[in-house]
Amino acid sequence: MTIVVNGPARIPGPFGTVPVSVDGKYPNMPGNARGPAGYYPLFDTKNGPAGTQTATKAATKAHAFKMPKAFDSASATTKVARVVDWPLFGKSGPKTTDISQGALPNCPLPTILAAMANTADGRKRILAMVTPHDDAAVTDLSDVLDQVSDQTGSVTSKRYFTVKLAKEIEVSDVLYTDDADSGWSPLYMQASDSGSPVLWACVIEKAYAVQEGGYDKLNEMVVNKVWKDIMGAKPNGFEINGKTDLEKIRERAANASKVPTILASKNDKSIEDASKQKVVHDHGYAVLGMTGNTVNLYNPWGNAVSLPIGDIRKYFQSMFYP
């Protein structure tokens, strides 16, 4: 991502790296695929509920969907489009640990969703974003047959969802997965809590892929646009450098349990060694709150990170909040 601040100067920006090997995670990913250069200013708000369809209508005509194009990296995995029957939400509703980015260079989306799931108002917004419909759905694969393994025609499932983004998008529960006969996983958004995975983040990501014209378009995400699509307005925020007042960072980090707050790491690969790989360069982190002088973060790859507040100035370049 690129942020424009006070004229034409451009800050190299976060959000758009393909996960590479960090502590053994994603060991086969191909290096960093840089995010887009989007000129957005740093400082800048159908269907009824499930069950409204009649039984006769549901029995006679399934809802039809086109599968969005997949994202293919240099080490593309063989894909299968299949029904993922996870529950939409867990018993306690959306959680930050429901988020695990997967093999897409689209970290603005999972970072913002993780930050939302850390706040009461954010959780309410997520619940309102996704409406399930228990009705027959047929997902047409004709546009993606060159991207899936040994599949033709379509996939039938028993539900679909309406997702509120910049506009309302309808999607089925058919996702791209690896081609394992058992123990398979979605290739893109997943769930770090593998014992009880839920689908809401995957559904929102798929809706975003439909809105943007395919999963292959999601590597072009910039945080300001994604934030506006989900939250209704572009974020506020500020740049971070070695002279930034720590109390300014502390105030926003301490408030992260009340309003979604995210950090963007510097576009400097050397910070990974300096931070002992706790911070990935050119990447987004959800801010969870403060414990004493420690800032608690969530990497959307699925792991928590805690750093002294002074390290925020060392390793991060900007902070965003409503």
ABEGO torsion letter per residue (X at the ends): XBBBBGEABBBBBBGGBBBBBBGGBGAABBEBBBBBBBBBBABXXXBBBBGABBAAAAAABBBBBBBBBBBBBAABBBBBBBBBABBABBAAEBBAAABBAEABBAAAAAAAAAAAAABAAAAAAAAAABBBBBBBBBBBAAAAAAABBGBBEBBBBABBBBBBBABBBBBBABBBBBABABGBBBABBBBABAABBBAAAAAAAAAAAAAAGEAAAAAABBAAAAAAAAAGBBBBEBBBBAABBAAAAAAAAAAAAABBBBBBBBBBAAAAAAAGGABBBGBBBBBAEBBEABBBBBBAAGBBBBBBAAAAAAABABBBBX
